[in-house]
Amino acid sequence: MKTMSYTEALREALAAEMKRDDCVILLGEDIGRYGGAFGVTRSLLDRFGPQRVINTPISELSFVGAAVGAAMMGMRPVVEIMFMDFITLAMDPIVNMAAKLRYVFGDQARCPLVIRTVAGGGRCYGPTHSQSLEAWFVHTPGLKVVAPSTPADAQGLLISAIRDDNPVIFIEHKMLYNTKGPVPVPACRPVPFGRARRISRGSHITIVSWSWMACQTEIAAAMLREEGIEADAMDMRTLSPLDIEAVVESVKLTGRLLIVQEACRTGGVAAEIAARVFEAAHDYLNAPIRRVAGPDVPLSASPVLENAAMPDAERIVAAAMELVNFR
Amino acid sequence: MKKANRATLIGYYRTMVVIRRFEEAVEQLFARGVIRGTTHPSSGQEAVAVGSCAALGKNDYITSTHRGHGHFIARGADPRRIMAELFGKSSGYSHGRGGSQIMADFRLGFLGSNGITGSGLAIATGAGLAMKLQGRRSVVLCFFGDGAASQGTFHESLNMASLWKLPVIYLCENNLYAMSSPVAETVSVPHIAQRAEAYGMKGVIVDGNDVLAVRDAVAQSCFRARNGNGPELIECKTYRLSGHSRGDPRIYRTREEEALWHQRDPILRFRTWLIDNGFLDKAEAKKIESGAARIVASAVRFARTSSDPDPDAMCRGLFA
């Protein structure tokens, strides 16, 4: 184990997979000399050359489409979309091509494509650089959706994503890049999709989240412990496939479920988790399922407004206390 | 038109006639309600499909459009399996999952027709990138229509392909209408090929109803692309003789204009040329035409008698 940042862990995973497999190429805006807007690909151009680290024009629609075409022809492209908000420009190749190729064209087709992108608020980047759009992709059959919160998971899940023969939307978070944690070295241990990671064990309430909210949940769980409340907290890690079994098992023990998502409330992944848990375990629930989520408005640039809109540990604690006290 | 060997020329003619008979049969089957959904017939554009595919080698690749039956047949696809796909049967190229607009056969280098206008341009660009990175000498032929020349993928893809010198031939089938919109209302320049200059590549205008002119133009572009000279844009001027899709009342164009283009029908033109130049006589032509009708009848029979896909298997095969 070695302590490294989320950014370094991602970079190590990219470098390890590029070394392991010549078919892995990187495509994206400013990922070459500049190293990407958040520095994830820094040094990779020097290490692997311009044939493998391809700086693209600002043409999300077509470089994602081209990545789909290259994946169909046996390459394993890893595309960087600088901000998840910009993925709106590339919805056609993702939704109409990548997600459907295998289903429609059958065994002849394969689309080993990773789209790395940066979601979330916290930096006051405003309405078009702060969105959490994971629900759209979870709602699209044929895509896998990943949203790691720790450096170790970022590395292990990215390795799995690159080795996967299907399109993967890999969601990073701008608040996580500088966070540090233990990571296995050398970078070669894939973390499997579809398995939640337990943040803390407890029997009073189940709390599930992902990405930056998993970090807030971890803080919240520690605060709750001081109040004598033991939370069974989970980081979903992958949203498609979703480890709903782990959540259901936990709810059967705790009888209470709190779901935390940064994205706006309506139509989110939290709603899907709530529905599935209710379908599978409503008899076990001792309180209504609750969500802590962003409000149904665009995220503002003003620090005051952004802060008011983003769920955090305090809000998670408050909601958890209400749920635990529900009679 | 340049000469070539007789069997090859007759082969072009046969394929063009098969495509026409196929599209006619499809239109009738839709009109009678035998097949459902939608379809975009390519009648009138056979010279583009057959001429350009004739210029490709077997290791080359194609991306096609929503109007793709002709391209697929010209590339050697089995008309029976195309028809079965239109019937929604399990023996269809996409096992009933794709329909008229979404079929592929990677072994033929046919990377798929496409239900989204302009989507194939980016796919072709990526396939070209893969060819370059893998050090292969294959080229990618990208069909698209005049309507797609207004999509972002056209402009973005031509820019990237030119920057990276990719072996892609962007072949525009300008049939004068994007559904109901005349090309003059949607394209800001007289010729789509002029746009090549904006991206630093060669643009070529071809009579798209002359199968040999199309073949020769595509062959020249392929030669240059294969040798590392990068992409080219070919604009084939043509006309779709039928409506945009099933049930199109064609209120946006006159019957006189259609009659004019019927006189320029690429199949009749090539037939006349073959006969005038002694490659074919009327009896042989008739034989080819009835042979094409038999191929299509057998495709319809095959499709009709194929089994339906199994709804229980509907949720399988989403992931590799």
Interface residues (C-beta under 8 A of the other chain):
Chain A: I25 Q51 I54 T56 P57 S59 L61 S62 F63 V64 G65 A66 A67 V68 G69 A70 A71 M72 M73 G74 M75 P77 D92 P93 N96 M97 K100 R102 Y103 V104 F105 G106 Q108 A109 R110 C111 P112 P141 G142 K144 D165 N166
Chain B: Y61 T63 S94 H95 R97 G98 I102 A104 D105 F106 R107 L111 G112 N114 G115 I116 S119 L121 A122 I123 A124 T125 G126 A127 G128 L129 A130 M131 L133 Q134 G152 T153 E156 S157 N159 M160 L163 W164 G317 L318 F319 A320
